[in-house]
Amino acid sequence: MSAPASPRSAVHDTHPDFPHETAHLKGTVDAMLRQIDFWEDRDRQMGADLETSIILADEAGEHAAMLSPHVHHPYFGSLKVRVGGREQTLYIGKHGFRDVKGPHSVVGWDSEVGSLFYSDALGWTPRRGGQGTIKRRRQLDIAAKTLHRVTDLYDDEAGGDTGGREEVLLRRLEEGSTAGMRDVVETLQPEQNAAMRHPAGTPVIIQGAAGSGKTTIGFHRLAWMTNAERGPHQAQAGACMVLMPNRVLATYAARILPELGIGPVNVTTPESWAVGLLGLEKLEVTDRTLTLLLTDHDNTRRALAWRRAKLLGDARMLDVVRTHLWNRFNAALRGQSLREEVALNRREPQVFALTDTDLHAILRDVFAADPLSGYRAGFRRAVEALALSHLNVPDDEEAGVLRQLSAPITALLGRVFASTTPVTEARRLLGSPEALAASGLLTEREIALLGTDPLSGIPTPRRAHADATELPLMLAVQAFTGGIGRQDGRTLEPFDHVVLDEAQDYSPLLYALLGRATRPGHLTALGDLNQGMHGYKGPSSWEAVQAVLPGAEVLTLGRTYRSTRQITELGARIAATYNRAAQVQGVDRDGAEVQRYVAPADAPHGELPLIARAVKDAQAAGHVNIAIVTRRAVDADRLAETLRDFDTDAQPITTQEHRFRGGLVVLPVSLAKGLEFSAAIVSSANVQTYDESTEYERRLLYVSASRALHWLALVSAGELHPLIA
């Protein structure tokens, strides 16, 4: 096989097609501006009457508003294709545009044709039949309506693959980080594109190392799902949800959504979504297990807390809760009955009556149906349907009859269901060995474990609170009693699509609940088992997730794009001590050597002068967005304050209420996860801080050392950790 041709790339006019591409760009911009002027001319949007005219004008205004932001950057690539003996060039952009009067149309990146720009395939079958062939793929760097560079990625006439795709990728990766997540529409790599376009309607788990682009792929997949070409699987942005591990990361990542045209998507955390669904927004959610793992040096106590949290999130707990509620409601129904005289038009009043036996039969049918809206609403509907059937009520009288029955049915529901709230019932279940044993799914040892309290030494808030490890159990009670899903007015509807970021940190029980809350097959999970900082909540393997999401497929990203070769190799060395995922390959992007700053263990100011020097060295190297990563939040608070004595002003990010706005920040590894920075400085990078003998500590070290794009420093008073020395 011959070596790839050198990529033809140019600034200004050195590429032979630069003048032609410049002219085409001008024609496209002009065509878009003409179309916007037409849409904004309300006198042209005339219908048969005033109301129709207003509707047409409003729709035209919306089209103009959607197209306007793309005039400055109409497209980023092109495809020369041959179909049926005829060649044509298709331009690929972030927003589709049809030039009805000329040759300046743009194909949307999220269309099936747009997919051809990213893949390595050279042929495809168009919808109209025949066979299509890719003759050339070309990247076009455009900004402010100006063409800056032309790069051929593949050119049949020049010998095929030019190596241009890698050149463009490396050029993008050399750019500094921003205060928001990158938009990678222009540089999606073939494996990323394949994962992003995995068949709609299939649950997909995307496993990828730090920097493999998982989160951006998830967001782009969500945008792809909103395209009309998805047919019955098309999602409405406002009916979708993205769950992220903390609010700092959610705010950071959400900034990319408007650029993808899916701004209405709800980006939140599992805790915020849960308390909102429970109607307990004032409930303070803590993660005392994480606090214990980060602060307690008693490995026996840490192991006990880990195992208990893991069991609370076990998928079996769904049926444990279901069995407990079945027993509770059956007990509450004993001796209950319903008897009500109902007035009917043109007939004598009739009595509608249900005995204890009737009510038990209804409950059995409701449990079997397992309605999305929950047992309470399902029970009401079943009683109402039985009443209309028994009384032989005509259609035009149904509303009146249901009004008469509303109060007695509500009173019955109160006697059966009212005392069962998600918080109290979850805690009642955990406090009763008999209730835990009723399903027969838990062993005696597991029941005893759930009855222990390894977190007794960790302070609790003074106001109403719940632990993060308890929330899935409370959600399970809510799902069965009051329903689970997307609030649409007064009703619950399934989400069109749900994306889970940092998916290795969500419990199998939460996956099972989200499967209930979402259209079948419409869940995308993005994670890395090597970064499981919250493994006490997460699955032990992706097989545990597949067990609760029927048909779920696992895709593995084999390449990482974030960091330079030097940083990637360091991270791989740490991960190799516990690696359970496939070996990943970094982009061959050379950079600065990893910097190591070490002071004697008894140095007067410890590592503070070293951190300050590392910051200045990073800034001197041209980096602006810099993170100092600590192990704990209390360390970050202390550092932010004491570094001022060394002429270093860093913004502390120590709670989820803080926001990353760029610049120099100091934050704990638990909040740094998922973020990326031009430069990162790992403080206290030694065995006293990251216990070499504990896998969890090595995971923390891996996450800390994998935040940097271009420049990484390791700082310690005393010897560096042996894995990074």
SVG drawing of the C-alpha trace seen along z (x, -y; Angstrom):
<svg xmlns="http://www.w3.org/2000/svg" viewBox="-86 -44 100 60">
<polyline fill="none" stroke="black" stroke-width="0.4" points="0.0,0.0 1.4,-3.4 1.9,-6.0 -0.9,-8.6 -0.4,-11.8 0.6,-14.9 -2.5,-16.8 -3.2,-19.9 -4.0,-22.7 -3.6,-26.4 -4.2,-29.8 -5.4,-32.2 -4.6,-31.1 -2.0,-28.3 -4.6,-25.6 -5.6,-25.5 -9.3,-25.5 -9.1,-28.4 -10.5,-31.0 -13.4,-28.7 -14.2,-27.9 -14.0,-31.6 -16.5,-32.5 -18.8,-29.6 -18.7,-30.9 -19.7,-34.4 -22.6,-33.0 -23.8,-30.9 -23.7,-33.9 -25.6,-36.0 -28.2,-33.3 -28.7,-33.0 -29.1,-36.7 -31.6,-36.9 -33.7,-34.1 -33.5,-35.9 -34.7,-39.1 -37.6,-37.3 -38.6,-35.6 -38.4,-38.9 -40.5,-40.8 -43.9,-40.4 -45.7,-41.9 -44.8,-38.8 -46.1,-36.4 -49.7,-36.8 -52.4,-34.2 -56.1,-33.9 -57.0,-35.9 -55.4,-38.0 -54.9,-35.0 -53.2,-32.9 -51.0,-35.8 -49.8,-36.3 -49.1,-32.6 -47.1,-32.5 -45.2,-35.6 -44.3,-34.2 -43.1,-30.9 -41.0,-32.8 -39.5,-34.9 -38.5,-31.7 -36.9,-30.3 -34.9,-33.6 -33.8,-33.5 -32.6,-29.9 -30.6,-30.6 -29.1,-34.0 -26.4,-32.7 -25.0,-30.5 -24.5,-33.2 -21.0,-33.9 -20.1,-30.2 -22.4,-28.5 -20.6,-25.2 -17.3,-23.5 -16.9,-20.8 -17.8,-19.4 -18.3,-16.1 -17.8,-15.5 -20.0,-12.5 -20.8,-10.5 -24.3,-9.1 -25.8,-7.6 -22.9,-8.8 -23.3,-12.4 -20.9,-14.2 -22.0,-16.9 -20.5,-18.7 -22.5,-18.8 -21.6,-21.3 -21.9,-20.2 -22.8,-22.6 -24.3,-22.8 -27.7,-24.0 -29.3,-22.7 -30.2,-25.4 -32.0,-25.0 -31.2,-27.5 -34.3,-27.2 -32.9,-29.5 -29.3,-28.4 -26.5,-25.9 -25.8,-27.1 -27.7,-24.6 -26.1,-23.2 -26.7,-19.7 -27.1,-19.4 -24.3,-17.5 -27.0,-15.4 -28.6,-14.1 -27.8,-10.7 -25.9,-12.3 -24.0,-14.5 -22.8,-11.3 -20.7,-10.5 -18.4,-13.4 -17.2,-11.7 -17.0,-8.1 -14.2,-6.2 -16.8,-4.6 -16.4,-5.4 -19.7,-4.2 -23.4,-4.2 -26.8,-3.5 -29.0,-6.6 -32.6,-6.5 -33.6,-6.8 -31.6,-3.6 -28.4,-3.2 -25.0,-3.4 -23.1,-6.5 -19.3,-6.9 -17.3,-9.4 -14.8,-11.2 -13.5,-13.8 -13.9,-14.9 -12.8,-18.5 -12.5,-20.5 -13.2,-24.3 -12.1,-26.6 -14.5,-29.6 -14.9,-32.4 -16.7,-35.8 -17.8,-34.9 -14.2,-34.5 -12.5,-31.3 -9.2,-30.8 -8.1,-27.3 -8.9,-24.4 -7.8,-20.9 -8.5,-17.8 -9.2,-14.8 -9.7,-12.3 -9.2,-12.8 -9.7,-10.0 -7.6,-11.8 -4.7,-12.4 -4.4,-8.8 -7.1,-8.6 -6.5,-9.3 -4.4,-12.5 -3.8,-12.4 -5.7,-15.6 -8.2,-14.4 -5.5,-13.9 -3.9,-17.3 -7.2,-19.1 -7.8,-17.2 -4.3,-18.0 -4.9,-21.7 -8.1,-21.8 -6.6,-20.0 -3.7,-22.5 -6.3,-25.2 -6.6,-26.2 -9.5,-25.2 -12.5,-27.5 -14.9,-27.9 -17.3,-25.5 -17.3,-22.2 -16.0,-21.9 -18.3,-21.7 -16.8,-18.9 -19.2,-18.8 -16.4,-19.8 -13.9,-17.2 -16.0,-14.1 -13.7,-11.1 -15.1,-8.0 -15.4,-6.0 -17.0,-8.9 -19.4,-9.4 -20.4,-5.7 -21.1,-5.8 -23.1,-9.0 -25.2,-7.5 -25.8,-4.1 -29.3,-3.0 -32.1,-5.0 -34.3,-3.1 -31.4,-1.0 -30.1,-1.7 -26.4,-2.3 -23.5,-2.4 -20.4,-4.2 -17.3,-3.3 -14.3,-5.6 -11.2,-6.8 -10.7,-10.3 -10.6,-12.6 -12.2,-10.2 -15.1,-12.7 -17.9,-10.8 -19.8,-13.7 -19.7,-15.7 -20.7,-12.5 -23.7,-12.2 -24.8,-15.8 -24.3,-15.4 -26.3,-12.1 -29.1,-14.0 -29.0,-16.6 -29.0,-13.8 -32.1,-12.3 -34.0,-15.5 -33.6,-15.4 -36.8,-14.6 -35.0,-11.8 -35.2,-9.7 -38.9,-9.1 -40.8,-7.5 -37.6,-7.8 -37.3,-11.6 -37.0,-13.4 -38.2,-16.8 -35.5,-18.7 -37.8,-20.0 -38.8,-16.4 -35.2,-15.2 -33.0,-15.2 -29.2,-15.0 -28.0,-13.9 -24.6,-14.9 -22.8,-14.1 -22.7,-17.7 -24.0,-21.2 -20.6,-22.6 -20.2,-20.1 -23.8,-20.5 -23.4,-24.3 -20.1,-23.9 -21.4,-21.4 -24.8,-22.9 -23.3,-25.9 -22.8,-23.8 -26.5,-22.9 -27.7,-26.1 -25.0,-25.7 -26.4,-22.3 -30.0,-23.7 -31.2,-21.8 -31.2,-24.6 -34.5,-23.5 -33.0,-20.2 -33.0,-19.9 -29.5,-19.4 -29.5,-18.6 -28.1,-16.2 -29.7,-13.0 -30.2,-14.5 -31.9,-17.7 -34.1,-15.6 -35.1,-13.2 -36.0,-15.8 -38.0,-17.7 -39.9,-14.6 -40.5,-13.9 -41.7,-17.5 -39.1,-18.0 -37.0,-20.8 -36.0,-22.0 -34.6,-18.6 -30.9,-18.8 -29.1,-16.0 -25.7,-14.9 -23.2,-12.2 -21.9,-11.1 -20.4,-7.9 -18.1,-10.1 -17.2,-12.2 -16.3,-9.1 -14.2,-7.7 -12.3,-11.0 -11.7,-11.7 -11.8,-8.4 -8.5,-6.4 -10.3,-3.3 -10.3,-0.9 -12.7,1.5 -15.3,-1.3 -14.7,-2.5 -15.3,1.0 -18.5,1.4 -19.9,-1.9 -18.9,-1.0 -20.7,2.4 -23.9,0.9 -24.1,-1.9 -23.6,0.6 -26.4,2.8 -28.8,-0.2 -28.3,-0.7 -28.7,2.9 -31.3,3.6 -32.9,6.2 -34.1,3.4 -36.7,2.5 -38.5,5.8 -37.8,5.5 -39.7,2.2 -42.5,3.6 -43.0,6.5 -43.0,4.2 -45.6,1.9 -47.8,4.9 -47.9,6.1 -48.5,2.5 -51.4,1.8 -53.0,5.1 -52.9,4.6 -54.3,1.1 -57.2,2.5 -58.4,5.0 -61.9,4.0 -62.2,1.2 -65.2,0.8 -66.8,-1.7 -70.6,-2.4 -72.1,-5.4 -75.5,-6.3 -75.1,-7.9 -77.8,-10.1 -78.4,-9.3 -80.4,-11.2 -83.8,-9.7 -83.2,-6.8 -83.5,-5.9 -80.4,-6.6 -78.2,-3.5 -75.7,-2.3 -72.1,-1.6 -70.4,0.7 -67.1,2.4 -66.3,4.9 -62.9,5.7 -62.5,8.6 -63.3,6.4 -60.7,3.8 -58.0,6.5 -58.7,7.8 -58.4,4.2 -55.0,3.8 -53.8,7.1 -54.7,5.9 -53.0,2.6 -49.8,4.2 -49.9,6.5 -50.3,3.5 -47.5,1.5 -48.7,-1.9 -46.2,-4.7 -48.4,-7.0 -48.1,-4.8 -50.4,-2.6 -52.4,-5.4 -53.5,-6.9 -53.9,-3.4 -56.1,-2.4 -58.3,-5.4 -58.7,-4.9 -59.6,-1.2 -62.3,-2.1 -63.7,-4.8 -63.7,-2.4 -65.5,0.3 -68.1,-2.3 -68.9,-3.4 -69.1,0.2 -71.3,1.5 -73.7,-1.5 -73.8,-1.3 -73.2,-5.1 -73.8,-6.7 -70.8,-8.6 -72.5,-12.0 -73.0,-11.3 -69.5,-10.0 -68.1,-13.3 -71.1,-13.9 -70.9,-10.5 -67.1,-10.8 -67.7,-14.1 -70.1,-12.5 -67.6,-9.6 -64.6,-11.9 -64.8,-12.6 -65.5,-9.0 -62.8,-7.6 -60.3,-10.2 -61.2,-9.4 -60.6,-5.7 -57.2,-6.4 -56.3,-8.5 -56.9,-5.6 -54.9,-3.2 -52.0,-5.3 -51.7,-8.6 -49.3,-7.3 -46.9,-6.0 -44.5,-8.8 -41.2,-8.1 -39.0,-9.3 -40.8,-7.7 -41.5,-4.5 -37.9,-4.0 -36.7,-4.5 -39.5,-2.3 -38.4,0.5 -34.7,0.1 -35.6,0.2 -37.6,3.5 -35.6,6.7 -39.0,8.5 -39.9,6.1 -36.5,6.5 -36.8,10.3 -40.3,10.5 -39.2,10.6 -36.8,13.5 -34.2,11.7 -31.8,10.6 -29.6,12.9 -29.6,12.6 -26.1,11.1 -27.3,8.5 -30.3,7.6 -27.9,7.3 -25.7,5.0 -28.6,2.7 -29.3,2.4 -25.8,1.1 -24.8,-2.5 -21.1,-3.0 -21.8,-6.7 -22.7,-7.5 -19.5,-9.5 -20.3,-11.8 -22.3,-14.9 -25.8,-15.4 -27.5,-18.7 -29.8,-20.2 -32.6,-20.6 -34.5,-17.9 -32.1,-15.8 -31.5,-12.6 -28.3,-10.8 -27.5,-10.4 -27.3,-6.6 -31.0,-6.6 -32.4,-8.6 -32.8,-5.7 -34.8,-3.8 -37.0,-6.8 -37.4,-7.2 -38.5,-3.5 -41.3,-4.2 -42.3,-7.3 -42.2,-5.3 -44.6,-2.7 -46.9,-4.9 -47.0,-8.3 -45.3,-7.6 -42.0,-8.5 -41.2,-10.4 -41.3,-13.9 -43.8,-16.3 -46.1,-17.6 -48.6,-19.8 -50.5,-17.6 -49.5,-14.3 -46.4,-12.3 -45.0,-11.3 -42.0,-9.3 -38.9,-11.2 -38.1,-11.2 -34.5,-10.5 -32.2,-10.5 -28.4,-10.9 -26.3,-9.9 -22.9,-11.4 -20.3,-9.8 -22.5,-6.7 -20.2,-4.5 -21.3,-6.4 -25.1,-5.7 -26.6,-2.7 -28.2,0.2 -31.4,-0.6 -31.3,-4.2 -30.8,-2.7 -33.9,-0.5 -36.0,-3.5 -34.8,-5.6 -35.7,-2.7 -39.3,-3.1 -39.2,-6.9 -38.0,-6.9 -39.3,-5.7 -38.1,-2.1 -34.6,-2.1 -34.0,-5.8 -31.2,-6.0 -27.5,-6.8 -25.0,-6.2 -21.5,-7.6 -18.8,-6.4 -15.5,-5.0 -15.2,-2.2 -11.6,-3.4 -12.9,-6.7 -15.4,-5.3 -14.9,-7.8 -18.4,-7.0 -18.1,-3.2 -20.0,-2.6 -23.1,-3.8 -22.2,-2.6 -22.3,0.8 -19.4,3.3 -19.6,3.9 -21.6,2.8 -23.2,6.2 -25.1,5.1 -26.6,2.2 -27.4,4.4 -29.4,6.7 -31.8,3.9 -31.9,2.3 -33.0,5.1 -31.1,4.9 -28.5,2.4 -25.3,2.5 -21.8,1.5 -19.6,-0.5 -15.9,-1.1 -14.0,-4.2 -10.4,-3.1 -8.8,-6.6 -8.4,-9.5 -8.1,-13.0 -7.8,-15.4 -4.1,-15.4 -0.6,-15.4 1.3,-12.1 3.2,-12.9 0.1,-13.4 -1.8,-10.5 1.1,-8.1 1.3,-9.2 -2.5,-8.6 -2.2,-5.2 0.5,-4.2 -1.8,-4.9 -4.8,-3.3 -2.9,-0.1 -2.8,0.7 -6.5,1.4 -7.5,1.2 -10.6,3.2 -11.3,1.5 -9.7,2.0 -6.3,0.4 -6.7,-3.1 -4.6,-4.9 -3.8,-8.6 -3.5,-11.0 0.2,-11.4 0.3,-15.0 3.6,-16.0 3.8,-18.5 5.7,-19.7 7.2,-17.2 5.2,-16.6 6.6,-19.1 7.6,-17.8 8.0,-20.2 9.3,-18.6 10.4,-20.2 11.7,-18.6 9.0,-17.2 10.0,-19.7 10.1,-22.8 9.0,-25.9 6.0,-26.6 5.5,-23.1 4.4,-22.9 2.9,-26.4 5.9,-28.1 6.0,-25.2 2.4,-25.6 2.8,-29.3 5.8,-28.7 4.0,-26.1 1.1,-28.6 3.6,-31.2 5.4,-28.6 2.0,-27.6 1.1,-31.2 4.5,-31.9 3.9,-29.0 0.7,-30.9 -2.0,-29.0 -5.0,-30.9 -7.4,-28.3 -5.5,-26.5 -6.7,-24.2 -5.0,-23.4 -6.5,-20.0 -6.7,-18.9 -8.0,-15.7 -10.6,-17.3 -12.7,-20.4 -11.3,-21.6 -7.8,-21.4 -9.0,-23.6 -10.4,-26.2 -7.2,-26.3 -5.0,-26.6 -7.1,-29.4 -6.6,-31.5 -2.9,-30.8 -1.7,-31.1 -2.5,-34.8 0.6,-35.2 2.6,-33.9 1.2,-36.4 -1.3,-33.8 -5.0,-34.5 -7.1,-31.4 -10.8,-31.2 -12.0,-28.4 -14.6,-26.0 -15.5,-23.9 -19.3,-23.4 -21.8,-22.7 -23.0,-26.3 -19.7,-27.6 -19.3,-28.0 -16.2,-27.6 -15.8,-30.8 -12.3,-30.3 -9.0,-31.5 -7.1,-30.1 -9.1,-27.9 -8.5,-25.6 -11.0,-22.7 -11.2,-19.2 -10.9,-16.2 -14.6,-15.3 -15.6,-18.5 -12.8,-18.5 -14.0,-15.3 -15.4,-15.9 -13.8,-19.3 -10.7,-20.0 -8.1,-22.8 -5.2,-24.0 -3.0,-23.3 -3.5,-21.4 -1.4,-21.3 -1.9,-18.3 -1.2,-19.3 0.1,-16.9 0.7,-14.2 2.2,-11.7 1.3,-8.5 0.3,-10.4 -2.6,-11.9 -3.3,-9.1 -2.8,-5.8 -0.9,-3.5 -2.4,-0.3 -6.1,-1.4 -7.6,-1.1 -10.0,-4.0 -7.1,-6.3 -5.4,-5.4 -8.6,-6.2 -8.6,-9.6 -5.0,-10.2 -5.8,-9.1 -8.7,-11.6 -6.5,-14.4 -3.7,-13.7 -6.0,-13.5 -7.6,-17.0 -4.9,-18.8 -4.9,-19.4 -1.4,-20.6 0.6,-21.1 0.6,-19.1 2.5,-19.7 2.9,-17.4 3.7,-19.0 4.7,-17.5 6.4,-18.4 8.3,-15.1 8.6,-12.3 6.2,-12.2 3.8,-9.2 5.7,-6.3 3.2,-5.9 4.1,-9.4 7.6,-10.0"/>
</svg>
